Amino acid sequence: MLHLPQLSISRDELQEVKLYQDIRAWLEKSDENRPSGIHASDLLDLRLAFWQRIRPRELSERQVWFYTIGKILHNLVLILDETKTDAGTSEEMGILYSPDKRMEGRPVELKTHRGNSEPSPDTIQKEFSHYFEQLAIYCVLSNCLIGYLWILFINMKDRTNRTAPEIRCYRVVLTEEQFYALESEVLHARDRLAEALATADHRPLPLCRTWRCGTACAWWHDCQPELRYPLIDRRSWKG
């Protein structure tokens, strides 16, 4: 161990700004070639997708750092596998989609999670409903009954309460009845979003899930979601 003298330490905010600007430019460049059209992820929260198209906004600083961490972790996990997929289109449904990879033609979606514990088998679908919704859409667009969800828990606690990254891989199986019901929902959501974009009217679209809706949303004052706006206390929200 070194015996350090008293060092002169000061925060270099100019470097922080430069680094932030470089990372933002990298994120924006990585999205330049994204095909236009309705994407699978747009169907998760239709109003959010509407506003992202109608009134694009720059990512907030918070979003920039979260997206950067997600992209880096995705690359670290998938770098050993050459089957990472590029954006594709379901020609039959006219929806763009790009699962992180495929296994025997089945979609695999990788997510990162900052929580420090794994949900129980009884609660995992509810707690990660948005993850499973996206995977289900990929299954429909890939015309298959099986998909895989990989979740990288960044801060999983062990028995001694120390934290370390841990991966969990889940196999999701749909029945044919469930598949066709979901396919109908996907097509209905696609048509609702397309109609709203064509008429520039977001009001017929369902409200976003509550954790995505609020004053932190860049389109809060544009959207003015019914029974929520301008209320701040989410406990009083309807829907």
N, C-alpha and C positions, 0 to 999 in steps of 0.2 A: 504494500500500500504506500502510495506517495504521501509525503507531508506537504500539502499544497500551501503556498503563501496566500495571503488575502488577495483574491483576484478582483479585477475591476470588471463588473458584470452589468450590462445594461441591455434593455430590450431594443432590438433593431426593427422598428415598425416598417421602415422602408423595404427591408427584405421580405417581411411578411406580405406586404402589398404586392410586391413583384412576384413572389411565389404563388399567391392567390390568383393573380392575373394570368400567369402562365398555365396554371391548372384549369382555370375557366376556359382559356383558349383551347386547351387540349380536349376538354369535354365537348366544346362546341364543334371542334373539327371532327371528332369521332361520330357526331350526329349528322354531319353534312350530307352523307350519302344515304341517309335513311329514306326509303321510298315513301312517297306521299300516298295517302289513302287511309282507310280505317284499319287500325292495328288491333290485334287481339287484346292488348292491355287497355285500349280505349273502352272496351266493353265492361270493364270492372266498375268504373264510376263515370257514367255517361255525361253528367254535367261538367265534370272536370275536363273530360276530353273535348267537350264543346268549347269551353272557354280557352283551352290551349290552342284551339284552331282559330277561333274568332278573334281573340285578343291575346296574342302571344306575349309572354313576359319573360324577362331574363330570370335565370335561376337566382335565388337568394344565396347569400354566402353560406348559410347553414346547409342548403340543398347541395351546393357545390362540393362541400367537404363530405357529406354523406354519400353522394353519387360517386365521388372519387374512391372512397373506401370500398364501396360495393364493386366497382369495376376492377380494382386491384385484386380484391379477394377472389372474384370470379376468375380472373386470369391465372392466379396462383393455383387454384384447384383444377382448372381445365387445361392448363398448359401442357400436361403430359398426354393429352388425348387429342388426336387429330380430327375427331369427328365433330368438333364444334360447328354448329350450323350457322349459315348466313340467313338473312331474311328471306322468307318464302311467301308464297301466296296460295291460298286455297282458291283455285280457279272456280270451283263450283260455288263458293260462298262469297268470293270477292273480298276476303279479309287477309291482311298481311300478318304474318306471325314468324317468330324466330325463337324456338326453344333453345336453351343453352347448348344442348347436345341431344343425340339420339342413341338409344341402345336397341339394336335389332328393329329399327324403324319406329320405336316408341319414344315419345318426348320425355326429356329430362329437364327439369327446371331447378336451378340452384339459387337459393336465397341466403342472405346473411341476416343474423339476428343478434341484437345487442343484449338480450335477456340472459340471465345467468342460471336458468333452470329449464328443463325440458317439460312441456306440458304432459299431463297424463294421457293415456290412450282415450279416455272418456272426454277429454276437453280439447284435444289437439285440433280437431276440425274447426271448432268454434273459435279458438284463439288465433288460428292461422287461416281463417276462412278465405282471405284474399289471396293467399298463396295457392290454396287448393282450387279456388275459382279459376285462377289463371291456368293452372295445369289442366283442369277439366276442359277449358276452351282449347288448349293445345291438342288434347286428345280428340276432341270433336273435329278440329281442323285437319288432324293427321289421320282421321278415320280409324282410330284404334281404341280398344277398351282398357288398355293398361298404360299408365304413365308413372313417372318417378319424380318425387320431390326430395331434393337434398337441401338440408338446412345446416349452415355452418354457424354454430353458436360461438360467438367471439369470446364471451366471458363466462363459460360454463363453470359453475362451482363444483369442487370435489368434496369429499367427506371432511376435509380439513378446512373448508371454506376458501381455499385458494382457487384462483380462476385460471382457466386455460382454454384455448379454442378446442372445440370438439365438433365432429360432423355427425349428423343423423341422416340416414337414407330411408325414405318411406316409399313403399310400393302401393299404388292406388289402382284399384280395379273397379270398373263400371260394369253393371249389367247392361244388356242390350236395351232394356226398357229405360234405364237411367240415361244411356247414351242418346237415345232419340228424344227424350224429354229435354236434355241439355242442348241438343242441336236446335230444337225449336226455340229455346230461349236465346241462344246465340244469334240466330237469324232475326228474331224479334228485336233484340237490342241493336243489332246492326242497322235495321230499318229505322228504328226510332232516332238513332244518332244521325243517320243520313238525312232524315226529314228535318230534324232540328237545324242542322247545318244549312240545308237548302233554304229554309225559311228564316234563318238567323233568329230563332226563338227558342230559348232554353227552357221555358216554363213547362212544357209537356214532359220534360225529362225527369226521372226520379231523382230525389236528393242523393247526394253522395253519402257514404257511410260517415257516421258522426265524428270519428277521429280525424277525418280528412276535412271536416267542415268547421269553420270558425274564423275568427279575426286573423289568424295566421295565414289563411288562404289568400293568395294574391288577387282573387276575383270575388272576395267576400262582398264588397259593396256593389259590384256589377251584378252578381247573381241574386243577392238579397233572398236567400232561401226561405221559402214559406215556413211559418211557425218556428223559425229559428232567428231570423233577422228582425231587429237588431239585438235580440237577447244574447247575453253573454253567458249566463248560467246554463250549462248544457243539461242539467238535471230537469229543467223545465221544457226541454225540447220535445216535440212530437215527431215520431217517425225515426 
